Amino acid sequence: MDILIYYGFRAIAGVIVFTLFEYCKVVVTTLQGDNTPKQKGKMLPNPLKFVEPIGFLIYVFTGYGWSNPAETSPFMYKNRKVGNLLTYGSPIVLCIVLGKILALISGTVPNAVVVAFLVSLAKTFVSIGVFNIIPVYPMAGSWILRNYISPNSAMKYSQYERIILMVLSFALIANYLVTPLNAIVSAILGL
């Protein structure tokens, strides 16, 4: 029964975190004048719009995964590099900060079930924030990387995105990445 509660908490936390992660991008890009999220119907924090099934399943079993990215258009930004960095960097920072705050709050709650959920949510926030630093599509890190490489390199990189994502997925499922990522998450959370 404990394993069902563990995965249940993880699944609920994943829906919350993936939705807030993508919605943060929507808010930041919209504040910069981009109306793409509005055109795509992603102006509300609706989990059905942001949770991607394969990335979510991999997340449930490994603790790391991806969501259905909110589409943005950097052509509306006054400064494309700064705008892209803000749009894709802000949800990473938000996740790490919220994870830290939830971890601190969990230490003050007397109810064991609530503490277990808060810890699960804190770990999920930080793990998704850390995982999105990886420069592999659809993670935010891939869009941040494109700010710093030439358009030619970005085009070549995009040709191999699916293959790189498949290798990354295999590395997660085979547990090659989970241990080092967990070490980073634990260090951030102070566990």
N, C-alpha and C positions, 0 to 999 in steps of 0.2 A: 504493500500500500504506500509506503514511503516513497518508492520510486515513481509512482503515479503522481503524487503530490509534487515531487521534485520537477518532473517534466511538465506538469500542469502549470506550476509557477513559472517555469522557463518559457513556456509557450505564451502565457499571458504577458509576461515581461517583454517578450520579443515583439508582440503586436504593439504594445505601448511604445517601445523604444524605436522600432522601425518607423512607426507613424510620426512620432515627434521629430526624428532625425530628418525625414524627408520634408515634413511640414516646416521645419526651421529653414531649409533651403528655399522653400516656396516664399516664406515671409521675407527673407533677405533679398532674394532676387526681385521680388515685387517692389520692395522699398527702393530698389535701384532703377525702377522704371520698366522692368520686364513684365509684360502681360502674358507670356507664354503659359504659366500655370493656370491663369484664368481661362485661356482659350482651350486648355486641355482638361478643364473641369477638376482641377486639383487645389482649389482655394480653401477647401475645408479639410481638417485633419481626419479624413476618412480612411480607416485601415484597409478597406477593400481596394482603394486606389494605390496604396503604397506597399502592401505586403506581397512579395513575389514568392510563389509556391516552392520552387526548388531551393532558392536561397534561404527561405524560412525553414524548410525541413532540415537542410544541412545545419542551420543554426540550432534547431531543437536538439539535434543529436551531438553537436560538437561545441556549441556555445558561440560559434562564429558563423556569420552568414551575411546575406545582403538583401536589400529591399528593391522594390520597383522604383527606379530613380525618377524624381520629379524633373521633367524637362525644363530647361532654361535656355535663354538666348542671350549670350554675352554682348550681342550687337547693340543692345539697349543701354549698356553701362557707359558711363562717362569715361572710365578707364577700364578696359577689358581685363587686364591682368589683376588689378586690385579687386575689381568686381567679382571675378572668378574665385580669387582667393577668399574673399569674404563669403561668397555663396557656398563654397564647398568646404571651407575651413571652419565656419561658425558652427555647423552641427557637430563636428568632431569635438570642438572645445565645449559646446553645450553638454554633450554626452559625458565627457570626463568630469566636468564640474558637477553636474547633477548626480553622477555616480558617487563622487566623493561626499556630497551633501547627504545622500541617502544612506551611505555607509555610516556616517557620523550619527545620523538620526536613529538608525537601527540599534545603536548602543544604548539608547535612552528609553526604548520601548519595552514594557514588561511582558507583553504577550508573545510567546514563542512562535506562534504561527505567523503573526504580523512581522516579527523579526526575520523569519525565514523568507517571507515574500520580499521584504525590503532589501535584504541581502541579495536575493536573486535579481531584483530590479537594479540594484547598484552595480552588480557584476555585469549585467546585460548592458547597461549604459556604457560602462567603461570598455567592455569587450567590443562592442560595436564601434565605439569611438576609435579605439586602437586599430581594429581591423580595417576601418575605412582609411587609415593612413596609407595602407598598401596601395601602390599605384597600378591596380588592375581593375579594369572596367567590370562591374558597374560601381566600384567603390569610389568615394570622393577623391581619394588620392590620385586616381587616374586623370581626373580633370585638373587637379592642382599641378601634376607633372606636366601637362600640356602647356601650362603657362611658361615653363622654363626650357622647353625644347623647341627646335625649329618646326615650322609647319610641315616640312618634308618628313622629319623624324616622327611627328605626330601622326601623319598619314600612314607611314610604314608600321608604326606601333599599332594603329587601329586595325590593320589587316590581320594581326595575330591575336586580337583581343579574346576571341572565343577559345582559341587553343590555350592561351595563358589562363583563362578562367577555368577551363577543364583541368589543367594541371594543378591549379590552386585548389579546386574542389577535391581532387584526388588526394592532395597533400593534407587537407583537412580531415577527410573521411579516414584516411590511413593513419591519422594521428601524428603526422610529421610536424605539423605547425601548432597543434593545440598546446603542447607542453611549453614551448617558448612564449607563445602568446599569453598563456595563463600566468607565466612568471612576470610578464610585463604588467598585466592586469592586477595581479596581487601586489606588485611593488607600488603601483599607483594608489590602490585602495589601502595599502598598509596592512595587508593580511599576512 
